[in-house]
Amino acid sequence: MEPIDFAIAKPTDESMIPVIDVSGVVSGDDIKGVAEKIYKAAKDYGFFYISGHGIDQKLLDQAFSVAKDFFDLPMADKQTVAVNSHQRGWMAQGMSHLPGAKTHDLKEVFFWGAETALDDQDLLARKPLVAMNQWPSRAFPRLELDLRPYYDAICNIGHHLMAAIAVSLNQPINFFTEFYIKPLARGQLVYYPPSSSTDEAEERFGVAPHTDFGVLTILLQDFSGGLQVQSKSGDWIEAPPIAGTLVCNIGDLLARWSNDRFASTLHRVINRSNNARYSIPVFFDPHTDTIVDPINLGVSKQNCKYESIVAGQHISNRNKKSFAHYKP
């Protein structure tokens, strides 16, 4: 009898994970129309692709190119920016072990975020996830130079998406603006080596099943495949790469903020392509002090499922349960 494949997933199409043209919210010409599509996708699936985002393909290609070259560096060079407890820098394989997973994730990651000044008041107050970036300035100065334009472009589309999400939840278009003046937008370069027979025997994923911790994830994936999403039926389905699109998914904080009108969906990655796989997510989250409370999104007190929590502390607490560099 053949063993059951621990990472089997069904093929999918737009009826399961929709593709949304967001040009109407980028231009401002059809914010309501985009909002309606995002609401349905966020409620029914928690995942959707976006097209019409306006980001130049050259910028996306540049981000992938510099990611590949960074991970190809000698370990000694990457180790000069070893990840710290502020979630900045390079994390080696074996350091990510998500709660409930049988084993560690098969990946390397480089973490970065907004540029933070030495006299930044949130930094001086040691607020969660506000930190200085660790760039390999001597070993690989191109990393910062090539990633910064990509990061800025993703944050720009993130602001537009949050405006549409506000409208979708019957709020003013600028509802989220005050929380995103200084967002906790953190990027990751992720390298997934091909899954080996040993990895398969140990049921090791590139990323084990999980939900994202924050509000909104905006993901650029290469053409290797391997991203899988759990549908409402409980089946795992493929979320294949689609040229010209980015993948968006709802995180736990937005599901909570929306009082579960939006779904934060389990997803995972396994690289069975026999080639290196690269992806670049940006976790587009609000200011670290943001109070996440469904009441603020129009939910009555008697219907509110959740108490208020603080965004930065929530995400930081989840990180501490998942990554080895937080553990003694």
Order of alpha helices (4+ residues) and beta strands (2+ residues): beta-alpha-alpha-beta-alpha-alpha-beta-beta-alpha-alpha-beta-alpha-beta-beta-beta-beta-beta-alpha-beta-beta-beta-beta-alpha
